[in-house]
């Protein structure tokens, strides 16, 4: 079994359907990237937290975990909150390698997705 895993890290919502949407996207992203191990994680308002997700994946054999923020812009949560949470998770599990990827903001596929949504609205 591969020891690499993916965590898709989102804000979290009081709306269950919003959190389920994150779970669905995380599962599909893991499938497309070839991760057998994956987990969604939330900053607040939903579970699992980042620490819980790291613990779950470690329990399933993960040794390298890529944390991909499901955020559009580099705001306070990505500048301050996520690095602090990653530091805490690293300290709690020093045998794991936690790798932070870039957030969605700035990815060229976003403009294409927006253009497609706008075109859909006109049709």
N, CA, C and O atoms as a DFTB+ gen file, in Angstrom:
492 C
 N C O
     1  1       0.844      -1.186       0.000
     2  2       0.000       0.000       0.000
     3  2       0.887       1.247       0.000
     4  3       1.906       1.302       0.688
     5  1       0.483       2.228      -0.774
     6  2       1.216       3.482      -0.805
     7  2       1.124       4.168       0.544
     8  3       0.110       4.072       1.236
     9  1       2.180       4.854       0.906
    10  2       2.190       5.543       2.188
    11  2       1.892       7.029       2.047
    12  3       1.956       7.771       3.027
    13  1       1.565       7.472       0.826
    14  2       1.213       8.868       0.603
    15  2      -0.296       9.040       0.712
    16  3      -1.065       8.155       0.338
    17  1      -0.701      10.188       1.228
    18  2      -2.121      10.474       1.397
    19  2      -2.387      11.933       1.071
    20  3      -1.474      12.757       1.006
    21  1      -3.657      12.225       0.869
    22  2      -4.111      13.576       0.552
    23  2      -5.113      14.025       1.598
    24  3      -6.015      13.276       1.972
    25  1      -4.947      15.258       2.068
    26  2      -5.969      15.938       2.866
    27  2      -6.393      17.172       2.092
    28  3      -5.563      17.999       1.716
    29  1      -7.689      17.288       1.859
    30  2      -8.253      18.512       1.291
    31  2      -8.798      19.303       2.471
    32  3      -9.731      18.872       3.149
    33  1      -8.201      20.467       2.705
    34  2      -8.485      21.295       3.879
    35  2      -9.385      22.460       3.493
    36  3      -9.003      23.316       2.695
    37  1     -10.588      22.483       4.070
    38  2     -11.573      23.523       3.762
    39  2     -11.978      24.264       5.036
    40  3     -11.606      23.875       6.143
    41  1     -12.736      25.325       4.859
    42  2     -13.167      26.138       5.997
    43  2     -14.123      25.388       6.902
    44  3     -13.932      25.355       8.118
    45  1     -15.150      24.785       6.321
    46  2     -16.205      24.152       7.103
    47  2     -17.432      25.045       7.143
    48  3     -17.334      26.268       7.034
    49  1     -18.578      24.422       7.299
    50  2     -19.844      25.148       7.243
    51  2     -20.841      24.535       8.207
    52  3     -20.736      23.363       8.570
    53  1     -21.812      25.342       8.617
    54  2     -22.939      24.822       9.390
    55  2     -23.927      24.078       8.491
    56  3     -24.819      23.383       8.977
    57  1     -23.760      24.230       7.189
    58  2     -24.645      23.592       6.212
    59  2     -24.054      22.227       5.844
    60  3     -23.005      22.159       5.204
    61  1     -24.720      21.145       6.245
    62  2     -24.159      19.808       5.986
    63  2     -23.860      19.546       4.515
    64  3     -22.871      18.885       4.198
    65  1     -24.697      20.052       3.614
    66  2     -24.477      19.814       2.180
    67  2     -23.179      20.458       1.693
    68  3     -22.525      19.939       0.788
    69  1     -22.814      21.572       2.287
    70  2     -21.557      22.221       1.902
    71  2     -20.368      21.351       2.300
    72  3     -19.422      21.194       1.528
    73  1     -20.418      20.795       3.487
    74  2     -19.333      19.913       3.934
    75  2     -19.296      18.627       3.117
    76  3     -18.219      18.101       2.836
    77  1     -20.458      18.121       2.738
    78  2     -20.496      16.926       1.896
    79  2     -19.892      17.219       0.526
    80  3     -19.240      16.356      -0.062
    81  1     -20.102      18.411       0.026
    82  2     -19.501      18.804      -1.247
    83  2     -17.976      18.750      -1.161
    84  3     -17.314      18.313      -2.103
    85  1     -17.424      19.189      -0.045
    86  2     -15.974      19.114       0.150
    87  2     -15.530      17.653       0.163
    88  3     -14.520      17.306      -0.449
    89  1     -16.276      16.798       0.855
    90  2     -15.936      15.367       0.894
    91  2     -15.939      14.767      -0.513
    92  3     -15.050      13.999      -0.880
    93  1     -16.954      15.135      -1.285
    94  2     -17.057      14.615      -2.649
    95  2     -15.876      15.063      -3.508
    96  3     -15.289      14.261      -4.236
    97  1     -15.534      16.345      -3.418
    98  2     -14.411      16.872      -4.197
    99  2     -13.103      16.231      -3.741
   100  3     -12.255      15.894      -4.567
   101  1     -12.939      16.064      -2.442
   102  2     -11.716      15.456      -1.924
   103  2     -11.561      14.030      -2.445
   104  3     -10.470      13.628      -2.850
   105  1     -12.639      13.278      -2.433
   106  2     -12.580      11.911      -2.936
   107  2     -12.240      11.852      -4.413
   108  3     -11.439      11.023      -4.844
   109  1     -12.848      12.732      -5.180
   110  2     -12.570      12.752      -6.618
   111  2     -11.150      13.227      -6.901
   112  3     -10.483      12.690      -7.785
   113  1     -10.686      14.221      -6.165
   114  2      -9.307      14.699      -6.338
   115  2      -8.316      13.588      -6.005
   116  3      -7.329      13.398      -6.715
   117  1      -8.580      12.856      -4.927
   118  2      -7.700      11.750      -4.551
   119  2      -7.683      10.685      -5.639
   120  3      -6.626      10.158      -5.989
   121  1      -8.856      10.373      -6.170
   122  2      -8.942       9.376      -7.231
   123  2      -8.135       9.813      -8.448
   124  3      -7.346       9.039      -8.990
   125  1      -8.338      11.059      -8.873
   126  2      -7.643      11.548     -10.063
   127  2      -6.132      11.623      -9.860
   128  3      -5.371      11.411     -10.804
   129  1      -5.693      11.923      -8.640
   130  2      -4.254      12.039      -8.366
   131  2      -3.614      10.702      -8.004
   132  3      -2.393      10.621      -7.871
   133  1      -4.418       9.658      -7.844
   134  2      -3.878       8.344      -7.544
   135  2      -3.593       8.089      -6.076
   136  3      -2.784       7.222      -5.744
   137  1      -4.247       8.835      -5.189
   138  2      -4.073       8.604      -3.754
   139  2      -5.076       7.552      -3.291
   140  3      -6.283       7.731      -3.449
   141  1      -4.584       6.472      -2.729
   142  2      -5.478       5.462      -2.144
   143  2      -5.996       5.929      -0.788
   144  3      -7.085       5.547      -0.361
   145  1      -5.200       6.758      -0.119
   146  2      -5.571       7.283       1.187
   147  2      -5.884       8.770       1.061
   148  3      -5.110       9.526       0.476
   149  1      -7.012       9.180       1.608
   150  2      -7.376      10.590       1.560
   151  2      -8.368      10.879       2.674
   152  3      -8.988       9.978       3.240
   153  1      -8.498      12.171       2.970
   154  2      -9.421      12.606       4.010
   155  2      -9.684      14.091       3.808
   156  3      -8.772      14.846       3.470
   157  1     -10.904      14.502       4.010
   158  2     -11.184      15.920       4.085
   159  2     -10.885      16.382       5.508
   160  3     -10.866      15.573       6.436
   161  1     -10.652      17.689       5.682
   162  2     -10.451      18.268       7.007
   163  2     -11.004      19.681       6.981
   164  3     -11.040      20.332       5.937
   165  1     -11.437      20.146       8.154
   166  2     -12.078      21.451       8.242
   167  2     -11.435      22.316       9.317
   168  3     -11.014      21.830      10.367
   169  1     -11.372      23.608       9.027
   170  2     -10.840      24.576       9.972
   171  2     -11.781      24.735      11.159
   172  3     -11.346      24.754      12.311
   173  1     -13.079      24.848      10.867
   174  2     -14.070      25.039      11.921
   175  2     -15.450      24.631      11.429
   176  3     -15.660      24.438      10.231
   177  1     -16.370      24.504      12.342
   178  2     -17.786      24.237      12.066
   179  2     -18.084      22.833      11.563
   180  3     -19.250      22.498      11.353
   181  1     -17.069      22.002      11.364
   182  2     -17.278      20.638      10.877
   183  2     -16.069      19.793      11.285
   184  3     -15.024      20.317      11.670
   185  1     -16.234      18.522      11.195
   186  2     -15.149      17.583      11.481
   187  2     -14.980      16.634      10.323
   188  3     -15.922      16.393       9.568
   189  1     -13.795      16.097      10.178
   190  2     -12.680      16.104      11.103
   191  2     -11.864      17.390      11.005
   192  3     -11.858      18.068       9.977
   193  1     -11.183      17.702      12.091
   194  2     -10.213      18.782      12.081
   195  2      -8.965      18.297      11.350
   196  3      -8.862      17.120      11.002
   197  1      -8.029      19.193      11.120
   198  2      -6.776      18.789      10.476
   199  2      -6.052      17.749      11.334
   200  3      -5.562      16.749      10.810
   201  1      -5.981      17.975      12.632
   202  2      -5.296      17.023      13.518
   203  2      -5.974      15.655      13.474
   204  3      -5.297      14.627      13.440
   205  1      -7.302      15.639      13.474
   206  2      -8.027      14.367      13.406
   207  2      -7.776      13.661      12.078
   208  3      -7.596      12.444      12.046
   209  1      -7.763      14.415      10.987
   210  2      -7.519      13.822       9.667
   211  2      -6.119      13.231       9.590
   212  3      -5.940      12.129       9.071
   213  1      -5.129      13.947      10.098
   214  2      -3.754      13.439      10.104
   215  2      -3.685      12.151      10.913
   216  3      -3.073      11.174      10.481
   217  1      -4.304      12.151      12.072
   218  2      -4.296      10.955      12.923
   219  2      -4.969       9.768      12.237
   220  3      -4.469       8.645      12.301
   221  1      -6.096      10.016      11.585
   222  2      -6.799       8.930      10.884
   223  2      -5.939       8.343       9.769
   224  3      -5.833       7.125       9.628
   225  1      -5.329       9.223       8.983
   226  2      -4.513       8.737       7.866
   227  2      -3.268       8.021       8.357
   228  3      -2.864       7.017       7.771
   229  1      -2.659       8.515       9.415
   230  2      -1.496       7.833       9.987
   231  2      -1.897       6.441      10.459
   232  3      -1.138       5.485      10.299
   233  1      -3.081       6.329      11.035
   234  2      -3.581       5.040      11.481
   235  2      -3.833       4.065      10.349
   236  3      -3.870       2.852      10.557
   237  1      -4.005       4.596       9.157
   238  2      -4.228       3.758       7.974
   239  2      -2.937       3.545       7.184
   240  3      -2.968       2.995       6.083
   241  1      -1.807       3.977       7.738
   242  2      -0.521       3.697       7.111
   243  2       0.141       4.852       6.395
   244  3       1.216       4.670       5.823
   245  1      -0.447       6.021       6.399
   246  2       0.165       7.173       5.713
   247  2       1.424       7.608       6.437
   248  3       1.473       7.637       7.667
   249  1       2.437       7.943       5.662
   250  2       3.681       8.484       6.211
   251  2       4.018       9.841       5.600
   252  3       4.747      10.633       6.197
   253  1       3.487      10.106       4.412
   254  2       3.626      11.414       3.735
   255  2       2.223      11.882       3.405
   256  3       1.460      11.173       2.749
   257  1       1.884      13.081       3.863
   258  2       0.533      13.598       3.651
   259  2       0.620      14.961       2.989
   260  3       1.243      15.886       3.510
   261  1      -0.013      15.066       1.837
   262  2      -0.117      16.348       1.142
   263  2      -1.390      17.026       1.616
   264  3      -2.479      16.459       1.519
   265  1      -1.251      18.235       2.128
   266  2      -2.397      19.031       2.570
   267  2      -2.649      20.093       1.506
   268  3      -1.822      20.976       1.281
   269  1      -3.812      19.989       0.853
   270  2      -4.167      20.930      -0.208
   271  2      -5.314      21.816       0.268
   272  3      -6.410      21.321       0.530
   273  1      -5.071      23.119       0.383
   274  2      -6.129      24.023       0.829
   275  2      -7.208      24.196      -0.242
   276  3      -6.916      24.446      -1.412
   277  1      -8.436      24.059       0.185
   278  2      -9.596      24.265      -0.686
   279  2     -10.114      25.679      -0.445
   280  3     -11.254      25.887      -0.029
   281  1      -9.225      26.655      -0.725
   282  2      -9.489      28.077      -0.544
   283  2      -9.099      28.786      -1.836
   284  3      -8.168      28.369      -2.525
   285  1      -9.808      29.847      -2.156
   286  2      -9.523      30.564      -3.398
   287  2      -8.422      31.608      -3.259
   288  3      -7.663      31.827      -4.203
   289  1      -8.321      32.249      -2.114
   290  2      -7.346      33.335      -1.973
   291  2      -6.510      33.138      -0.711
   292  3      -6.909      32.433       0.217
   293  1      -5.355      33.772      -0.701
   294  2      -4.432      33.691       0.423
   295  2      -4.865      34.691       1.488
   296  3      -4.340      35.802       1.561
   297  1      -5.824      34.288       2.309
   298  2      -6.311      35.131       3.396
   299  2      -5.710      34.703       4.720
   300  3      -4.745      33.941       4.769
   301  1      -6.299      35.208       5.788
   302  2      -5.769      34.966       7.130
   303  2      -5.758      33.479       7.496
   304  3      -4.862      33.022       8.206
   305  1      -6.740      32.731       7.017
   306  2      -6.758      31.301       7.352
   307  2      -5.554      30.579       6.755
   308  3      -4.991      29.685       7.386
   309  1      -5.158      30.962       5.548
   310  2      -4.003      30.305       4.924
   311  2      -2.681      30.887       5.392
   312  3      -1.677      30.178       5.459
   313  1      -2.674      32.168       5.715
   314  2      -1.427      32.802       6.164
   315  2      -1.106      32.476       7.607
   316  3       0.061      32.307       7.959
   317  1      -2.128      32.386       8.452
   318  2      -1.883      32.222       9.886
   319  2      -2.392      30.892      10.445
   320  3      -1.642      30.144      11.073
   321  1      -3.661      30.610      10.212
   322  2      -4.286      29.461      10.861
   323  2      -3.717      28.126      10.377
   324  3      -3.328      27.290      11.193
   325  1      -3.666      27.922       9.081
   326  2      -3.192      26.638       8.559
   327  2      -1.736      26.356       8.936
   328  3      -1.439      25.241       9.363
   329  1      -0.816      27.312       8.798
   330  2       0.559      27.007       9.233
   331  2       0.651      26.625      10.713
   332  3       1.444      25.758      11.081
   333  1      -0.153      27.264      11.558
   334  2      -0.141      26.919      12.986
   335  2      -0.678      25.506      13.207
   336  3      -0.126      24.742      13.999
   337  1      -1.753      25.167      12.503
   338  2      -2.320      23.823      12.625
   339  2      -1.358      22.762      12.103
   340  3      -1.241      21.685      12.686
   341  1      -0.674      23.065      11.011
   342  2       0.321      22.119      10.475
   343  2       1.484      21.935      11.441
   344  3       1.978      20.820      11.611
   345  1       1.920      23.009      12.069
   346  2       3.005      22.914      13.039
   347  2       2.590      22.043      14.223
   348  3       3.377      21.225      14.700
   349  1       1.360      22.217      14.696
   350  2       0.854      21.397      15.795
   351  2       0.775      19.926      15.394
   352  3       1.172      19.045      16.157
   353  1       0.263      19.668      14.194
   354  2       0.145      18.285      13.722
   355  2       1.524      17.661      13.544
   356  3       1.712      16.485      13.853
   357  1       2.485      18.430      13.052
   358  2       3.848      17.920      12.878
   359  2       4.481      17.592      14.223
   360  3       5.161      16.576      14.368
   361  1       4.254      18.452      15.198
   362  2       4.815      18.215      16.529
   363  2       4.199      16.974      17.165
   364  3       4.883      16.219      17.856
   365  1       2.909      16.768      16.930
   366  2       2.216      15.616      17.499
   367  2       2.597      14.309      16.800
   368  3       2.516      13.236      17.398
   369  1       3.010      14.400      15.538
   370  2       3.353      13.205      14.754
   371  2       4.663      13.435      14.004
   372  3       4.656      13.565      12.780
   373  1       5.782      13.487      14.721
   374  2       7.053      13.819      14.068
   375  2       7.532      12.782      13.056
   376  3       8.434      13.063      12.267
   377  1       6.939      11.585      13.069
   378  2       7.326      10.555      12.108
   379  2       6.643      10.723      10.761
   380  3       6.960      10.008       9.810
   381  1       5.703      11.669      10.671
   382  2       5.002      11.932       9.411
   383  2       5.610      13.118       8.697
   384  3       6.125      14.041       9.327
   385  1       5.546      13.088       7.373
   386  2       5.940      14.243       6.567
   387  2       4.662      14.904       6.076
   388  3       3.890      14.302       5.330
   389  1       4.442      16.148       6.497
   390  2       3.278      16.914       6.050
   391  2       3.749      17.937       5.031
   392  3       4.631      18.750       5.308
   393  1       3.153      17.887       3.853
   394  2       3.556      18.728       2.733
   395  2       2.378      19.628       2.379
   396  3       1.288      19.140       2.080
   397  1       2.592      20.920       2.412
   398  2       1.541      21.880       2.082
   399  2       1.626      22.255       0.611
   400  3       2.670      22.702       0.137
   401  1       0.522      22.071      -0.113
   402  2       0.489      22.474      -1.521
   403  2      -0.032      23.907      -1.619
   404  3      -0.469      24.500      -0.633
   405  1       0.027      24.428      -2.804
   406  2      -0.535      25.750      -3.067
   407  2      -2.070      25.673      -2.999
   408  3      -2.641      24.613      -3.258
   409  1      -2.741      26.776      -2.655
   410  2      -4.207      26.788      -2.682
   411  2      -4.719      26.894      -4.116
   412  3      -3.940      26.995      -5.064
   413  1      -6.013      26.870      -4.253
   414  2      -6.624      26.938      -5.582
   415  2      -6.373      28.270      -6.278
   416  3      -6.216      28.314      -7.498
   417  1      -6.334      29.341      -5.518
   418  2      -6.174      30.674      -6.098
   419  2      -4.991      30.748      -7.034
   420  3      -3.893      30.304      -6.700
   421  1      -5.215      31.306      -8.199
   422  2      -4.163      31.452      -9.189
   423  2      -4.024      30.284     -10.151
   424  3      -3.277      30.373     -11.125
   425  1      -4.726      29.196      -9.896
   426  2      -4.627      28.054     -10.806
   427  2      -5.334      28.394     -12.110
   428  3      -6.449      28.913     -12.081
   429  1      -4.714      28.114     -13.256
   430  2      -5.309      28.496     -14.549
   431  2      -6.657      27.840     -14.820
   432  3      -7.448      28.385     -15.589
   433  1      -6.942      26.711     -14.229
   434  2      -8.229      26.054     -14.475
   435  2      -9.397      26.836     -13.870
   436  3     -10.543      26.652     -14.280
   437  1      -9.117      27.700     -12.907
   438  2     -10.206      28.468     -12.295
   439  2     -10.861      29.414     -13.297
   440  3     -12.086      29.531     -13.325
   441  1     -10.063      30.085     -14.114
   442  2     -10.629      30.998     -15.114
   443  2     -11.484      30.216     -16.108
   444  3     -12.548      30.682     -16.517
   445  1     -11.029      29.057     -16.486
   446  2     -11.804      28.225     -17.409
   447  2     -13.120      27.807     -16.776
   448  3     -14.163      27.849     -17.428
   449  1     -13.081      27.406     -15.519
   450  2     -14.308      26.998     -14.830
   451  2     -15.284      28.167     -14.719
   452  3     -16.486      27.988     -14.910
   453  1     -14.781      29.353     -14.413
   454  2     -15.649      30.535     -14.338
   455  2     -16.260      30.857     -15.700
   456  3     -17.446      31.173     -15.794
   457  1     -15.453      30.776     -16.744
   458  2     -15.958      31.043     -18.084
   459  2     -17.042      30.040     -18.465
   460  3     -18.054      30.413     -19.058
   461  1     -16.832      28.768     -18.124
   462  2     -17.841      27.744     -18.414
   463  2     -19.135      28.013     -17.664
   464  3     -20.219      27.861     -18.226
   465  1     -19.034      28.413     -16.388
   466  2     -20.239      28.709     -15.606
   467  2     -20.984      29.911     -16.195
   468  3     -22.213      29.906     -16.258
   469  1     -20.260      30.920     -16.618
   470  2     -20.895      32.091     -17.215
   471  2     -21.601      31.708     -18.523
   472  3     -22.723      32.144     -18.778
   473  1     -20.942      30.899     -19.338
   474  2     -21.536      30.460     -20.603
   475  2     -22.784      29.612     -20.339
   476  3     -23.782      29.739     -21.049
   477  1     -22.731      28.755     -19.326
   478  2     -23.885      27.944     -18.967
   479  2     -25.078      28.822     -18.572
   480  3     -26.221      28.535     -18.927
   481  1     -24.793      29.879     -17.841
   482  2     -25.856      30.777     -17.398
   483  2     -26.560      31.468     -18.560
   484  3     -27.748      31.783     -18.485
   485  1     -25.807      31.697     -19.633
   486  2     -26.384      32.366     -20.814
   487  2     -27.158      31.399     -21.706
   488  3     -27.984      31.830     -22.511
   489  1     -26.903      30.112     -21.574
   490  2     -27.562      29.167     -22.483
   491  2     -28.887      28.667     -21.933
   492  3     -29.562      27.867     -22.580
